[in-house]
Amino acid sequence: MAFKRFDPEDFLVSSDSITSTLWSTGAPILTSFETSSIQAAGSSGNYYLSIYQTSSTDPTAQVQFDIAYGDALGSGSTWYNPIVPGNSYTKTIYGQYRSMILEDENASFVFGTGNNSYTGNNFWVLSIERARYKQSLFPGSLNLQISGSGGIINLTDNSLDNPVNVFLGSTRVLQLVSGSNGSGISGGGYVAGSGSYGLVFPDLGTIMLNPAAISQSIQVDASRSNNSDGLNNQTMFNALSGAASKSFISGSTGEIIYSNFINQPQVYITTVGMYNDSNDLLAVAKMSRPLLKDFTKEALVRVKLDF
């Protein structure tokens, strides 16, 4: 869980829809990808790789998103303890996202739906820095480009093809498919036998990538060995930076780039957290059901504390 204190510009006395870019560059397209050797070599580097919009030593450098790799079997990194096989950094990452999203420690992530579904036990995840967005990623505004030895794929969420909200647990989810601007190519944009290219969780600012589909399409492969740490994070960084001419497109710079921005954006409140002035999380309340919110609605949430 991440948080950001309200700034003066966060308060709006208006019912107008507000959209903006994700990136601190102010541009809708993120084309420069830089990492920090210090962060990568530190203790956090075993878990994730932070991506900046410029050199990490530049005073203007800010984290745009993080890359991590999760594996239910603990593959892809060394064990915490050599005599206890399977317990590793990647297994911890997988468990964290499984608990947060699936809310079931025995469940697995399913990429795609129906006959176009694939149950995977590993994933890459792109976690957008919390300070980059206000409420959620706007469905239909995401275009992601990934390159590999087998070529380049253009990915987007399928929000226009499937406008009805779908949830995993209490988290809204969209499929990541081959296409652009919220719509898949002919056939839905899925990969035969491997499902969708991933899952998009707009309210979490999270994109989960399916290694099976990506490997089948452009030969970007996740390592399942246990003799290195951070290798898979670097692999995905290379795949993104190799397509950096227009890898990430999301948001607006004051003009309506995507026609669906005209519609009212909506989010669903699922959890309420209460913090003190030291930013310590004191209590968490789960909603009995997701509560729809948009810029025309206000909601008063009453929290009952049990001791």
C-alpha positions as CSV (number, residue, x, y, z in Angstrom):
1,M,0.0,0.0,0.0
2,A,1.2,3.5,-0.9
3,F,0.0,6.9,0.0
4,K,0.6,10.6,-0.8
5,R,-0.4,13.5,1.4
6,F,-2.9,15.9,-0.2
7,D,-1.3,18.9,-1.9
8,P,-3.2,22.2,-2.5
9,E,-3.6,21.3,-6.2
10,D,-5.4,18.1,-5.2
11,F,-8.5,20.0,-3.9
12,L,-11.0,21.0,-6.6
13,V,-14.3,22.8,-6.2
14,S,-15.8,21.5,-9.5
15,S,-17.7,18.6,-10.9
16,D,-15.7,18.5,-14.1
17,S,-13.7,15.4,-15.1
18,I,-10.0,15.9,-14.6
19,T,-7.4,13.9,-16.5
20,S,-3.6,14.3,-16.6
21,T,-0.5,12.4,-17.6
22,L,1.0,9.8,-15.4
23,W,4.6,10.9,-16.0
24,S,6.5,13.6,-14.2
25,T,7.7,14.8,-17.6
26,G,4.3,16.3,-18.3
27,A,4.2,14.4,-21.6
28,P,1.7,11.6,-22.3
29,I,4.5,9.4,-23.8
30,L,7.3,8.1,-21.6
31,T,10.3,7.5,-23.9
32,S,13.3,7.5,-21.6
33,F,14.0,4.7,-19.2
34,E,16.8,4.9,-16.6
35,T,17.7,2.8,-13.6
36,S,19.9,3.4,-10.5
37,S,22.8,1.1,-10.0
38,I,22.7,1.9,-6.3
39,Q,19.1,0.8,-5.9
40,A,19.6,-2.3,-8.1
41,A,22.6,-3.4,-6.0
42,G,20.9,-2.6,-2.6
43,S,18.6,-4.9,-0.6
44,S,15.5,-3.6,-2.4
45,G,17.1,-4.6,-5.8
46,N,16.4,-8.3,-5.0
47,Y,12.7,-7.5,-5.1
48,Y,12.2,-4.7,-7.7
49,L,13.9,-2.4,-10.1
50,S,13.0,1.3,-10.1
51,I,12.6,3.2,-13.4
52,Y,13.3,6.9,-13.7
53,Q,12.5,9.4,-16.5
54,T,16.2,10.6,-16.5
55,S,19.5,9.7,-15.0
56,S,19.0,8.7,-11.3
57,T,21.7,11.2,-10.3
58,D,19.8,14.1,-12.0
59,P,18.2,16.4,-9.4
60,T,14.9,16.1,-11.4
61,A,14.9,12.3,-11.4
62,Q,11.7,10.7,-10.0
63,V,10.6,7.1,-10.0
64,Q,8.0,6.5,-12.7
65,F,7.3,2.9,-12.0
66,D,8.9,-0.3,-10.6
67,I,9.5,-3.7,-12.3
68,A,9.2,-6.8,-10.2
69,Y,9.0,-10.6,-10.9
70,G,6.8,-13.0,-9.0
71,D,6.9,-16.8,-9.1
72,A,4.7,-19.1,-7.1
73,L,7.5,-21.8,-7.0
74,G,10.1,-19.3,-5.9
75,S,12.0,-19.8,-9.2
76,G,14.0,-16.9,-10.7
77,S,16.1,-16.0,-7.7
78,T,18.3,-17.5,-5.0
79,W,16.8,-19.0,-1.8
80,Y,16.7,-17.0,1.4
81,N,18.3,-20.1,3.0
82,P,20.1,-22.7,0.8
83,I,18.8,-25.5,2.9
84,V,15.1,-24.4,2.5
85,P,14.3,-24.7,-1.2
86,G,11.5,-22.6,-2.7
87,N,11.5,-19.7,-0.3
88,S,12.9,-16.8,-2.3
89,Y,12.4,-13.1,-3.2
90,T,10.2,-14.0,-6.2
91,K,7.9,-16.3,-4.1
92,T,7.4,-13.4,-1.6
93,I,6.5,-11.0,-4.5
94,Y,4.0,-13.6,-5.9
95,G,2.5,-14.1,-2.4
96,Q,2.1,-10.4,-1.8
97,Y,0.1,-9.8,-5.0
98,R,-1.9,-13.0,-4.5
99,S,-3.0,-11.9,-1.0
100,M,-3.7,-8.3,-2.1
101,I,-5.7,-9.0,-5.2
102,L,-7.0,-12.6,-5.1
103,E,-7.4,-12.5,-1.3
104,D,-6.8,-16.3,-1.3
105,E,-3.4,-17.8,-0.6
106,N,-4.2,-20.9,-2.6
107,A,-5.5,-19.2,-5.7
108,S,-3.6,-18.5,-9.0
109,F,-3.8,-15.7,-11.5
110,V,-5.8,-16.5,-14.7
111,F,-4.9,-14.5,-17.8
112,G,-7.8,-14.2,-20.2
113,T,-11.3,-15.5,-20.0
114,G,-13.3,-18.6,-21.1
115,N,-11.7,-20.5,-23.8
116,N,-9.0,-17.8,-24.1
117,S,-7.7,-18.3,-20.5
118,Y,-4.4,-19.5,-19.1
119,T,-3.5,-20.2,-15.5
120,G,0.0,-19.0,-14.8
121,N,2.3,-19.4,-11.8
122,N,4.6,-16.5,-12.6
123,F,4.4,-12.9,-13.8
124,W,6.2,-9.6,-14.3
125,V,4.5,-6.6,-12.7
126,L,4.8,-2.9,-13.5
127,S,3.8,-0.9,-10.5
128,I,3.2,2.8,-11.3
129,E,4.6,5.1,-8.6
130,R,1.7,6.2,-6.4
131,A,2.6,9.9,-6.8
132,R,2.2,9.7,-10.5
133,Y,-1.6,9.3,-10.5
134,K,-4.5,10.7,-8.4
135,Q,-7.3,8.1,-8.4
136,S,-6.6,5.4,-11.0
137,L,-5.3,4.7,-14.4
138,F,-7.9,5.8,-17.0
139,P,-9.1,2.7,-19.0
140,G,-8.5,3.0,-22.7
141,S,-5.6,5.4,-22.3
142,L,-2.9,2.8,-21.9
143,N,-0.6,1.8,-24.8
144,L,2.4,-0.4,-23.9
145,Q,5.1,-1.4,-26.3
146,I,7.5,-4.3,-25.6
147,S,10.3,-5.6,-27.8
148,G,12.1,-8.9,-28.0
149,S,14.1,-11.0,-30.4
150,G,10.8,-12.0,-32.1
151,G,9.7,-8.4,-32.8
152,I,7.6,-5.8,-31.1
153,I,4.1,-6.1,-29.6
154,N,1.7,-3.2,-28.9
155,L,-0.6,-3.8,-25.9
156,T,-3.6,-2.0,-24.4
157,D,-6.4,-2.8,-21.9
158,N,-9.6,-4.2,-23.3
159,S,-11.9,-1.6,-21.7
160,L,-13.7,-0.6,-24.9
161,D,-14.3,-4.2,-26.0
162,N,-15.7,-5.1,-22.5
163,P,-17.2,-2.0,-20.9
164,V,-18.8,-3.9,-18.0
165,N,-16.6,-3.8,-14.8
166,V,-15.0,-7.1,-13.8
167,F,-13.4,-7.7,-10.4
168,L,-10.9,-10.1,-8.9
169,G,-11.8,-10.2,-5.3
170,S,-12.7,-6.6,-4.7
171,T,-10.2,-5.2,-7.3
172,R,-11.3,-4.0,-10.7
173,V,-9.4,-5.8,-13.5
174,L,-9.0,-5.5,-17.3
175,Q,-7.3,-7.8,-19.7
176,L,-4.1,-6.7,-21.4
177,V,-4.4,-7.6,-25.1
178,S,-2.7,-6.9,-28.4
179,G,-4.2,-3.6,-29.8
180,S,-4.4,0.1,-29.0
181,N,-6.4,2.7,-27.1
182,G,-8.6,0.2,-25.1
183,S,-9.5,-2.2,-28.0
184,G,-7.9,-5.5,-29.0
185,I,-7.1,-6.4,-32.6
186,S,-9.4,-8.8,-34.6
187,G,-9.8,-11.9,-32.5
188,G,-9.6,-10.1,-29.2
189,G,-5.8,-9.7,-29.0
190,Y,-5.3,-12.9,-27.1
191,V,-2.5,-15.5,-27.6
192,A,-3.7,-19.0,-28.5
193,G,-2.9,-21.4,-25.6
194,S,-1.5,-18.6,-23.4
195,G,-4.5,-16.3,-22.8
196,S,-4.1,-12.6,-22.5
197,Y,-0.8,-10.7,-22.3
198,G,-1.6,-9.8,-18.7
199,L,-4.0,-8.0,-16.3
200,V,-4.5,-4.3,-15.7
201,F,-5.6,-3.1,-12.2
202,P,-6.4,0.5,-12.9
203,D,-7.3,1.4,-9.2
204,L,-4.0,-0.1,-8.0
205,G,-1.9,1.5,-10.8
206,T,-0.6,-2.0,-11.6
207,I,0.0,-3.9,-14.8
208,M,0.7,-7.6,-14.5
209,L,2.4,-9.3,-17.5
210,N,1.9,-12.9,-18.5
211,P,5.4,-14.4,-19.4
212,A,3.8,-17.3,-21.3
213,A,2.1,-15.0,-23.8
214,I,5.0,-12.6,-24.2
215,S,7.5,-15.5,-24.7
216,Q,5.2,-17.1,-27.3
217,S,4.8,-13.8,-29.2
218,I,8.2,-12.1,-29.1
219,Q,10.6,-14.5,-27.3
220,V,11.1,-12.5,-24.1
221,D,11.6,-15.3,-21.6
222,A,11.6,-15.3,-17.8
223,S,14.4,-17.2,-16.2
224,R,13.3,-20.1,-13.9
225,S,16.8,-20.8,-12.5
226,N,17.9,-20.1,-8.9
227,N,21.4,-18.8,-9.3
228,S,20.8,-15.1,-9.7
229,D,18.7,-12.2,-8.3
230,G,17.1,-9.4,-10.3
231,L,17.8,-11.1,-13.7
232,N,14.1,-11.1,-14.7
233,N,13.6,-7.5,-13.7
234,Q,16.5,-6.6,-15.9
235,T,15.1,-8.7,-18.8
236,M,11.8,-6.8,-18.7
237,F,13.6,-3.5,-18.4
238,N,15.5,-4.3,-21.6
239,A,12.3,-5.3,-23.3
240,L,10.7,-2.0,-22.4
241,S,13.7,0.3,-23.1
242,G,14.2,-1.5,-26.4
243,A,10.8,-0.2,-27.5
244,A,11.2,3.2,-25.8
245,S,10.2,5.2,-28.9
246,K,6.7,5.0,-27.5
247,S,6.6,2.4,-24.7
248,F,4.0,4.0,-22.4
249,I,1.3,6.4,-23.4
250,S,-1.2,7.4,-20.8
251,G,-3.0,10.6,-19.8
252,S,-3.6,14.1,-21.3
253,T,-1.7,17.3,-21.6
254,G,-4.7,19.6,-21.7
255,E,-6.2,18.3,-24.9
256,I,-8.4,15.3,-25.3
257,I,-6.2,12.7,-26.9
258,Y,-8.6,9.8,-26.5
259,S,-12.3,10.2,-27.3
260,N,-13.3,8.1,-24.3
261,F,-11.9,10.8,-22.0
262,I,-15.1,12.7,-22.8
263,N,-16.9,10.1,-20.6
264,Q,-17.0,10.5,-16.9
265,P,-14.2,8.5,-15.2
266,Q,-15.3,6.2,-12.4
267,V,-13.6,4.4,-9.5
268,Y,-14.7,2.0,-6.9
269,I,-13.8,2.4,-3.2
270,T,-13.0,-0.9,-1.6
271,T,-10.8,0.0,1.4
272,V,-10.4,2.9,3.8
273,G,-7.1,3.4,5.6
274,M,-6.5,5.8,8.6
275,Y,-3.1,7.3,9.2
276,N,-1.6,9.5,11.9
277,D,0.5,12.6,11.2
278,S,3.6,10.4,11.1
279,N,2.1,8.5,8.1
280,D,1.7,5.3,10.3
281,L,-1.2,3.2,9.2
282,L,-3.4,2.8,12.3
283,A,-6.5,1.0,11.0
284,V,-7.9,-0.5,7.8
285,A,-11.6,-0.9,7.0
286,K,-12.9,-3.0,4.2
287,M,-16.1,-2.0,2.5
288,S,-18.9,-4.6,2.5
289,R,-19.1,-4.0,-1.3
290,P,-17.2,-1.8,-3.8
291,L,-18.7,1.8,-3.7
292,L,-19.0,3.6,-7.0
293,K,-17.5,7.1,-7.0
294,D,-17.2,9.7,-9.7
295,F,-16.7,13.5,-9.8
296,T,-20.5,14.1,-9.4
297,K,-20.8,12.0,-6.2
298,E,-19.8,12.5,-2.6
299,A,-19.7,9.7,0.0
300,L,-19.5,9.7,3.8
301,V,-18.0,6.5,5.1
302,R,-18.6,5.7,8.7
303,V,-16.0,3.4,10.3
304,K,-16.6,1.3,13.4
305,L,-13.5,0.4,15.4
306,D,-13.5,-2.8,17.4
307,F,-10.8,-3.2,20.1
